[in-house]
Amino acid sequence: MFRSGLLFSCLLLALPAAAADKPLRGTALDQRIAFLMKEAKVPGLAVAIVEDGKVVSVKAYGQRDIEQGLPLTTDTVMYAASLTKAAFAYATISLVDAGTLKLDASIAGDLPKPLPDYPKYADLAGDERWRRLTPSILLSHRTGFPNFRFWQPGKDYDPNGKLSFYFDPGTRFGYSGEGINLMQFVLENGKSIDIDTLMKNRLFERYGMTRTSMTWRDDFAANLAIGYDEDGKPLGHKKRESVRAAGSMDTTIADYARLLAAMSRGDGLKAATYRTWLKPVVRIRSVRQFPTIGLADSHDNDSISLGYAMGVGTFESPRGPAFFKEGHDDGTNNLFVCLERSKTCVLMMSNSSRGESIFAYLLDDVLGKTCFPWYWNSYIPYDRPELRSEPVVPDRHPACAI
């Protein structure tokens, strides 16, 4: 029965796609993207391809602003959302090479005073488990915190939500923007490292990311993507004024593609440090990524050894180890997936909440069969709407058999 489920899941993704083991390029890929965008009603999509650690294709399709009839271009500024986390983790791991950061040391040794003594983290007073937190735990989402304190497991949005641990730090995976922002807090308050400057020096300037910033820049306004919800309603573009490692970055498909190519090569890191960055430190068995906490465990992704490393997810594809990161917000869907051995990657950025409904298909179109954990990521295909309304049940949607 379990084997049948595996085969069904593979067929489910393979049937609507082009030949899964024959990656598409050029005109064939352009036509495939146009078809998927039309069927799924995705207004704008940008796609970049990296091969052998080099950017070989960067293209934009559709519109950045439907109301004004403006096209999406490769230089259009788009919201990176949680793609910011992967970039921040890559910049942070470079501090290990410099001897500035020890991944497995308690953050208590970096901060000049106990974490709960800072007003932002006063909720943790009386709970000494904060001392178990390390940079490795923070970057790999093993803190025990919810995604954000105002979205507590099983509860509605609460702007006054209190920060607390839902499991002991380091014991399991639980996706948490709180943990990433705490890593920023430790660097800024414990090591006097300005994150905006760190990102510029280590990444943006080094890789020619001239239209990328951790906060809003007025020069972005002339070529800016407007976000659209699932019903096609325009949501505008938030002008973020404060640096947030968990997701304040604005960028372009061309800029982030250059960074992704560097990541695939391990550029700027010692070989051992690069291996540490990509080494999975936790196995993931949650049925969904959001919310991680409060849902039952599942065997859906056992066959691909789904895990997490320093700021990126990891899994075993039919073509060897792979790493990935998503970026999601209202009116924004982004994803990159890289195959480690061949240094082949695809980066997709959309200004629509419907963008993720074609990601599973496009991954296989560009990379060949990947067995990417699409259900765990809630990337429900546009032509399988019934999967959105059914209950989230473990062991129902396993990844492809390798």
N, C-alpha and C positions, 0 to 999 in steps of 0.2 A: 504493500500500500504506500509506504514511504517513497519507494523507488518510483512508483507511478506518479506521485506528486511532484517529484523532481523533474521528471520528463515533461509533465504537463506545464510546469512553470517555464521551462526552456522553450517549449513550443509556443506558449502564450506570447513570449517576447519575439520569437523568431518569425511567426507567421506574417505579421503586417510589414515586416522590414524587408529591406533588400537582402541579397545573399549574405548571411551573417558572417561567413568566413572569408568573404571577399570585400575588403574595405573599399568604400567609395571615395573617389577624388574628382576634382574638376567639375565638368558640366553635369555628370551623373549625380554628384553630391548636391550641387546647386538645385537640380530638379527635385531631388528627394526632399531637401529642406523646404522648398517652396510648397510641395505637396503637403508635408506635415504641418507647416504653419497655417495653410488654408484650412485643412481638416480640423485642426485644434483651435483655430481662431486666435493665433498668436500674432500680435501686431508687429513686434520687432524681435529679432534674434541676431546675435553676433557669434561667430564660430571661428576659433583659431585652432590650428593643428601644428603640433611639434613632432618632428621626426629626427631621431638620432641627436636629440638635445638642441635642435635648431628650429626656429619658427619657419615653416614652409608655406603656410597659408593663413591669411587673416581676412575675413569677409564679414560684411554686415548685410542683413536682409530686412525688408519691411520698413516700418516708420518709427521714428523716435517721438513724433508728435502727430497724432492722427488729425486733431482739430485744425492744425495749420498745414497739414500735408507735407511735413518735413521728413526726409529720409533718415534712417539710422545709418551712420557711417562708422568706419573703424576708429575715428577720433571722437566719436560721441561720448561724452562723460556719462557713465552709468554708475548706479550705486552698487558697490562691491558686496555689501552686507557681510556675511560671515566668511567670505573669502579673505576678509581682513585678518581673521584669526590665523590662517595659514601663513600669511605674509609676516605677521607679528611673531609667530613662533619661529620662522626662519631667521628673522633678525635677532631674536632673543637667543637662539641656539648658537649664534656666532659669538656671543659673549662667553661661551664655554671655551672656545679656542683662545680667547684673550685672557683666560684665567679669572674673569670677572664674576662668573656664575658657576655654582656647583648644583647640578640638577637634583641630587638626592639629599641635599642639606636642608634642614628645617628653615622655613622663612623666619623663624624666631631669631635666628642668628644674623639676619640681615636688617631687621627693623630695629630702630633705636629704642622702641618701647613696645610693650605687648600689643598685639593686634586689636583686642577689644578696647584699648585705651584711645583708639582713634574713633571719632564720632561715627564715621561711616560703617564701622564694624562693631559698634557697641552691643549689638544684638547677641554677639557671641560671648559676652561676659559670663563667666561661670562654667563655660564649656572648654576645657583644656585641649580638646581634640584639634583645635586650630594649630597647635604646635606640631602636629604630625604632617601638616601641609608642606610640600616641597615644590620647587619649580616643575619637576617631572610630573607630580600629581596634578598640579594646576593646568599644565599644558595638555595633559592627556585626559582631562575630564573625569578625574577620579576623586573629586573633592568631597562628594556627599551633599553638595549644594544643589538646589533646583537650577533650572536654566537661569532664571532671575528671581529675586526675592518676591517680586510682585506677581509672579506666576507660580504659585505653590501647587504641588501635585494634588490633583483632585479638586481644586478650588478655582473659582472665577478670578479674573484680574483684580488685584487689590493694590492700589498705589501705596498703601501703608503696610504692605506685607513685611514680616520680620525675616531676617536671614537666619537660617538654622541648618544643621546637618540632618540629612535623612538616612545616611549610612556612614559607617566609619571611613575616614579618608584612606584612599589607597586600596580599598577592598573590591571595588567593582567600577563599572563605567556608568556615568550619569552626565549627559551633555550639560554643560554649564557655562554660560557667558559670564556668570559671576566669578568663576574660577579664573578665566582669562583676564578679566578686569582686575582681579586681585593680583595677578602676576604683574600687570602694569603698575599697580599701586606699590608693590614691593620694590620694583626697579626704581620708581620715582622717589619714594620716601626712604628706602633703605640704601640705595646706591647712587642717588642723585642723577639718575639717567633720564633725560627728557625723551619720552617716547616719540614725539613728533620728530625730533632731531635724529634719533636712532633710525627711524624708518627712512628718513631722507638720506642720511649718510650711508647706511648699509644696503639700501635697496633702490629707492627712487632715483637718486643721482647716478648710482653705479650702473643701472640698467636702462637709462634713458627714459624713465617714466615721467615725462614732462607734464602730462595731464593727469597726474595722480596726486592725491593729497589726503591726509587724515581728517581734514576739515574743509569746509566749503571755501571755494575761491571764486571771486566775481567773474574772472575770465572764463569760467566754465559755462556761463549762462548762454553764450552764443551758439553752443552745440551741446545740448543737454537732452537726455532721455526723460520723457514723462512716463511714469509708471501707470499701469492699468490693472484693475482688479479682474476677477474671473468673469464678471459681467461686462467688461469693457469700459467701466467707469474710470475716467482719468483721476489719478491720485496726486498728480504733481510730483515734485522732487524735494525732499527735505534738505534744508541747508544746515548741516550739522556743524555746530560751532565749537564743540569740545572733542578732544581726542579720546577715542574709546577703542581699545585694542580688540574688543569683541565685535566691532562692526561699524566704524564711522567712516571708512574709506570710500572716496569717490575715485573712479579710474576709467580707463577705456579698454576695449578688447585688445588693442594693439599693445598698450602698456603692460597689462597683466600677462599677456602672452610672452613677452620678453622675460618677465619674472619667472613664469612657469618653466620656460626653457632652462633658465639658470637653475631652478630647483631640480629639474630632471637630471642636470649634470652634476649637481652638488657644488656649484660654483661658489667660491668664497668660504668654503668650509674644508677643514682637514678631512681626509677620508674616514677616519674613525668617528669624527663628530657627525659627519653626514650619515653614517650607518646608524648612529645613535638616534638621529632625528627621525629616521624611518623605521626603527625597530619597534614593533608592536609591544606594548608593555601590559596590555590588558585584552582579554578576549571579550567579545560583546555577544550577549545572548538575549538581549531584550527584543521583543517582537517588533517594536518601533523605536525610532530615535527620539521622537517627540510624542508625548512625554516619556522619557526613559524611566523615571521613577514612578512606581505605582502600577506598572503593567507586568504581566506574567512573563517569565522567560520563555524562550522558544528555541527550537532546533533548526529553524529556517535557514540559518547562515552557517551552520556547522561545517558544511562541505567546502566553504570558501574561507574558513578561519577568520571571519570578520573580527577586526580588532582596531586598536587605536595606538598611535605613536605620539610624537610631540607636535600637536596641532593639526594632524591629518589622520584620516581613517585609512585602514589598510585591509587588504584581502588578497586571496590567492585566485588569480584569474587563470583561464586555460593557457595563457601566455606568460605565466609566472606572477611574481608579486606585483601588486599595484597599490597606489595610494591615491587619495581623493579628498576633496573638500567641497562642500556645498555653500551656497549663500542664499538666504531666503528672507523675504520680508514682503509686506503687502505691495504688490506691483513690481516685485523683483524676484527673479529665479536665476540662480547661477550654479554652475557645476564644472569642476575639472576632474579628470581621471588620467593618471599616468601609469604606463607600464614600465616598471623599473629597468628591466634588462635591455629593452630596445630604445629606452628614452623617448617613447612615443606617447603623446598626450593629446587630449582634446579639451578645449575650454569653451563653454557655452554660457552666454550671458543674455538674459531676456528682460525686457521692460514690461513683463506681464506675469500675473499670477498663474496664467495658463501655460507658461513656458515649460514647467516641469513635466507636463503631461506628454511631451514628446522626447524627453531626455533619454529614457530607456532605449527607445528605438534608435535615436541618433548615435548613442554610444556604440551600438553594434554596427551601425552603418559606417562609422569612421574607424573604429578600432578592431572590428571583427567581434566575435562573441566574447563578452567579458564576464558574464555571470555577476554583474554588478548588483548589489542588494537594493533593488528598486523599491520593493515593498517596505523594507525597513526605513527607507528614506521618504516614504509616502509619495513616491513618484508614480501615481496611478495613471496608466496610459489613457489618453483621451477617448479611445474606443472601448474602454472597459469601465464605464461610469458606475456599474453596479458594485465595483470594488470599493467605491467611496462610501457607500451607504451600509455595507455589511459590517457586522461587529468585527473588532480586531481580535482574531483568534490565533493563538500560537500554532506553529507547525502546519499552517495552511498554505503558505506561499514560500516554499524553500527556494534558494538560489539554484542555479544550474549545477548539475553534476559535472565534476571535472574528470 
